[in-house]
């Protein structure tokens, strides 16, 4: 070790600092070798460790699973989409429409309605749900005097086709 009397010259301070840092890094590397610890974290100390990924069973093949009786499996959801919409009182689709994939609708709050062409209007209260098959003309909205919030799931990749205008008589159930 070098001892200085008085103030060291600037290049001597630089040598001291570099030497101390080098010694610290060397000590850490040596400890790594002695204790079998990886030192690839140097320079990455603030990055979180990657989470462990649990092995997943193959999708769609029922197997015995913790928390279930019998055999079960998760299914593919590629193309599925989830959305939410709020309708003010008296609001609804302007036209009959259809989706190429099926659609599930869930009433969150308020009261709503939907109708599949050729069927009666279905009223929805919070917690109620409805299913609209693929390729079927339908409409949905709120009841005339109350807002309605719904969650919808389109069950796969889908396109929407618009049909004829939805008349006020149809919306009010008079036709």
C-alpha positions as CSV (number, residue, x, y, z in Angstrom):
1,X,0.0,0.0,0.0
2,X,1.2,3.5,-0.8
3,X,1.1,6.1,1.9
4,X,1.1,9.8,1.1
5,X,2.3,12.7,3.1
6,X,0.3,15.8,2.4
7,X,-2.1,16.0,-0.6
8,X,-1.7,13.3,-3.3
9,X,-1.4,14.3,-6.9
10,X,-4.6,13.9,-9.0
11,X,-3.2,10.9,-10.9
12,X,-2.2,9.2,-7.6
13,X,-5.9,9.5,-6.3
14,X,-7.1,8.0,-9.6
15,X,-4.7,5.1,-9.2
16,X,-5.8,4.6,-5.6
17,X,-9.6,4.6,-6.5
18,X,-9.1,2.2,-9.5
19,X,-6.9,-0.1,-7.3
20,X,-9.6,-0.2,-4.6
21,X,-12.4,-0.9,-7.0
22,X,-10.3,-3.6,-8.7
23,X,-9.6,-5.2,-5.4
24,X,-13.3,-5.2,-4.4
25,X,-14.3,-6.8,-7.7
26,X,-11.6,-9.4,-7.4
27,X,-12.7,-10.2,-3.8
28,X,-16.3,-10.7,-4.9
29,X,-15.2,-13.0,-7.8
30,X,-13.0,-15.0,-5.4
31,X,-15.9,-15.4,-3.0
32,X,-18.0,-16.6,-5.8
33,X,-15.6,-19.3,-6.7
34,X,-15.2,-20.3,-3.0
35,X,-18.9,-20.4,-2.2
36,X,-20.1,-21.5,-5.7
37,X,-22.1,-18.3,-6.1
38,X,-22.6,-16.9,-9.6
39,X,-21.4,-13.4,-10.1
40,X,-23.2,-12.6,-13.3
41,X,-25.3,-10.2,-11.3
42,X,-22.6,-7.6,-11.3
43,X,-23.9,-4.6,-13.1
44,X,-27.5,-6.0,-12.9
45,X,-28.1,-5.7,-9.2
46,X,-31.3,-3.6,-9.6
47,X,-33.0,-6.0,-12.1
48,X,-35.5,-8.4,-10.5
49,X,-35.1,-12.1,-10.9
50,X,-37.2,-13.7,-13.6
51,X,-40.3,-15.4,-12.0
52,X,-40.4,-19.2,-11.9
53,X,-42.7,-20.5,-14.5
54,X,-44.8,-23.5,-13.4
55,X,-45.1,-26.3,-15.9
56,X,-48.5,-26.2,-17.6
57,X,-50.3,-29.3,-18.8
58,X,-51.1,-29.4,-22.5
59,X,-54.1,-27.2,-23.4
60,X,-57.3,-29.0,-24.0
61,X,-56.3,-32.4,-22.7
62,X,-58.3,-33.2,-19.5
63,X,-56.1,-34.5,-16.7
64,X,-56.3,-34.9,-12.9
65,X,-55.7,-31.4,-11.4
66,X,-55.4,-30.1,-7.9
67,X,-58.6,-28.4,-6.7
68,X,-60.8,-30.4,-9.0
69,X,-62.6,-33.8,-8.9
70,X,-62.2,-35.8,-12.1
71,X,-60.2,-34.6,-15.2
72,X,-60.2,-31.0,-16.5
73,X,-58.2,-28.8,-18.8
74,X,-57.9,-25.2,-19.8
75,X,-58.8,-24.3,-23.4
76,X,-57.2,-22.0,-25.9
77,X,-58.5,-18.4,-25.9
78,X,-56.6,-17.0,-28.9
79,X,-58.8,-14.5,-30.6
80,X,-61.2,-14.0,-27.7
81,X,-61.8,-10.4,-26.8
82,X,-63.4,-8.8,-23.7
83,X,-65.0,-5.4,-23.6
84,X,-67.3,-3.3,-21.5
85,X,-69.9,-0.8,-22.7
86,X,-72.3,1.6,-20.9
87,X,-75.6,2.6,-22.4
88,X,-77.5,5.7,-21.2
89,X,-81.2,5.2,-20.6
90,X,-82.9,4.5,-23.9
91,X,-79.6,3.8,-25.8
92,X,-79.1,0.7,-28.1
93,X,-77.5,-0.4,-31.3
94,X,-78.7,1.6,-34.3
95,X,-78.9,-1.5,-36.5
96,X,-79.3,-5.2,-36.2
97,X,-75.9,-6.8,-36.4
98,X,-74.1,-10.1,-36.2
99,X,-70.7,-11.4,-35.3
100,X,-68.9,-14.4,-37.0
101,X,-68.0,-15.7,-33.5
102,X,-70.5,-16.2,-30.6
103,X,-70.9,-13.5,-28.0
104,X,-71.5,-13.7,-24.3
105,X,-73.0,-10.6,-22.5
106,X,-73.0,-10.1,-18.8
107,X,-75.1,-7.4,-17.0
108,X,-72.9,-5.5,-14.5
109,X,-75.3,-2.7,-13.4
110,X,-78.6,-1.2,-14.4
111,X,-81.0,-3.0,-16.6
112,X,-80.5,-3.9,-20.2
113,X,-82.0,-5.9,-23.0
114,X,-81.0,-7.8,-26.1
115,X,-83.0,-9.5,-28.8
116,X,-82.0,-12.2,-31.3
117,X,-84.0,-11.8,-34.5
118,X,-87.2,-13.8,-34.4
119,X,-87.2,-14.2,-30.6
120,X,-88.7,-12.1,-27.8
121,X,-86.6,-9.4,-26.1
122,X,-84.5,-10.7,-23.2
123,X,-84.3,-8.4,-20.1
124,X,-81.0,-8.4,-18.2
125,X,-80.5,-7.4,-14.5
126,X,-77.2,-7.3,-12.7
127,X,-75.7,-10.8,-12.7
128,X,-77.8,-12.0,-15.7
129,X,-76.1,-13.2,-18.9
130,X,-77.0,-14.0,-22.4
131,X,-75.5,-15.9,-25.3
132,X,-75.7,-14.9,-28.9
133,X,-74.6,-17.6,-31.3
134,X,-72.3,-16.8,-34.2
135,X,-73.9,-15.5,-37.4
136,X,-77.2,-14.5,-35.7
137,X,-78.7,-11.0,-36.1
138,X,-79.3,-9.3,-32.8
139,X,-79.1,-6.0,-30.9
140,X,-78.5,-4.9,-27.3
141,X,-78.9,-1.8,-25.2
142,X,-80.4,-0.3,-22.0
143,X,-84.1,-0.3,-21.0
144,X,-85.8,3.0,-21.8
145,X,-85.6,4.6,-18.3
146,X,-82.3,3.2,-16.9
147,X,-78.6,3.0,-17.8
148,X,-77.0,-0.3,-18.4
149,X,-73.4,-1.5,-18.1
150,X,-72.4,-4.8,-19.7
151,X,-69.3,-6.9,-20.2
152,X,-69.1,-8.8,-23.4
153,X,-66.8,-11.6,-24.6
154,X,-66.5,-12.3,-28.3
155,X,-65.6,-16.0,-28.4
156,X,-62.8,-16.0,-31.1
157,X,-61.6,-13.9,-34.0
158,X,-64.7,-12.2,-35.4
159,X,-66.0,-9.7,-37.9
160,X,-69.2,-7.8,-37.5
161,X,-71.8,-7.2,-40.2
162,X,-74.5,-4.5,-39.9
163,X,-78.1,-5.2,-40.9
164,X,-81.3,-3.2,-41.2
165,X,-82.0,-0.2,-38.9
166,X,-83.4,-1.0,-35.5
167,X,-86.8,0.8,-35.2
168,X,-88.2,2.3,-32.0
169,X,-91.1,-0.1,-32.2
170,X,-88.8,-3.1,-32.2
171,X,-86.7,-1.6,-29.3
172,X,-89.8,-1.0,-27.3
173,X,-91.2,-4.5,-28.0
174,X,-94.2,-3.2,-29.9
175,X,-93.3,-5.1,-33.1
